[in-house]
C-alpha cells in the first residue's frame, strides 16, 4: 500500500476521484480518470494519491482577439493545461480543432504525464489547444492567431517550464511562429521553448516521422514477443496525417501489406494491398485519399472493421467503442492517436484476445524525439538521424518490455500495465520530492 500524508478531506475531489465507473456521455477526461483508477487499484493507491493524480496542476484558459483578413475581429478560445510536473518540465502538444474543450485538454495532458513516464523521459505532462477549424483560416490568419496565442500562454511556457509541440492540425511552421514570438519577447533566440520545429531553426532530424516510426517499432517488438510475423500481415490505418501516413509507409517498408487507409474524407480498401507510393502520390496531388483508383471506397466506420491483422487508429479519440469493438477483426491494435479506444471497447477487445498497444506507449515516439530535440537545443549540438532513430528504437523496445512484464505479472491489459508503470513512476517521484511545504 502506497500512502500519502494527504487527508482524504484535504483535497476537493469534485466527486470524480471516487467514481471508478463514469456515466454515459462522459468526457474524455472522465475516461482518462476511469483508466487511471484501474491502475491505481492494482497499485493500491489511497485516496490522497488518487486526488493528486486525477487533478490537473494548472489550467489556463484564454480568450483573445485576432484581426481577420477582411478587417473583422474574431475572438478565439485556447487552453494550456499542465497535469503534473513531478518528473520534470511539462511537455505536450498544441491542437487546433473545432472540438477542443477544457475536458479534452485535461485528458490529453494527463495522458502526456503517463506517456513521458512510460518511456522514462524526464518530463511531466501538459497539453493545449485552440477551439478552431484551422482549415477555414488563411495562412496569415493562422499566423496571427498562433502568435497571439503564444503570447497569451507565455505566462506558462518556457524551455525549463513547459514545452509545446505539434499535435492534431499543428505543424513545424506553427512551432516556428511560437518560437519566434517567444524569442522576440525574450530578446534572444530560445530554441528549447518548443519541439517539432523545422530543422533549419533548431528542430531535430527524425522528429517529423518519430511518432509513426515509434508506432512501427512498437508493433515490431509486439510481433517479435508474440511470434507473429509483420511480413505479410494485413494492416489498416485510420488517419493519413503526419502520424498515420508515416506509420503506413513504414509498416509497408517492413513487409506488411497495407490494405486500408482513411482520412477525414473517407477510406480506401484493397485486400491485395495498396500501392503505398501511388497513395502517397495521390494524396500529395489531391489533398486526400478520396478518388484513389487502385482501391474500393469505404466509409471511416467500415474501415475499422475491415478484415486485417493489425489496426492502427491514427486519427481522433473515441473511434473504437462498444458499438464496433466486437466487429474489429485485427489481432493487434496500435494506438497512434490519443484516446481512440473507450473503456467499454477495451473490455470487449480484451475478452476477444485482441492485444491493444495503448496510446501512452504506442505513440510515445513523438514525445521521445521531442525530448531528443530539447536536449539538442539546450546543448546547441545536433545529432545525426541514425543516432535519433536508434535511440528511439532502444527506448520503444525497452518500454514495450517493461509494460509487457507488468501485463504478464498481473494478467492485465497492456493499457493498464502501462498505466501501472507510469503512475508508479510519478508516485515515486512525488514521494521523493515530498509534498510541499
Ligand atoms: N502531440 C504529441 C503527443 O501527443 C507529441 C507531444 C510532444 O512532443 O511534446 O504525444
Boltz pocket constraint, residues with backbone or C-beta under 6 A from the ligand:
constraints:
  - pocket:
      binder: B
      contacts: [[A, 91], [A, 92], [A, 93], [A, 94], [A, 115], [A, 163], [A, 164], [A, 165], [A, 166], [A, 167], [A, 168], [A, 195], [A, 196], [A, 338], [A, 363], [A, 364], [A, 366], [A, 367], [A, 368], [A, 370]]
      max_distance: 6.0
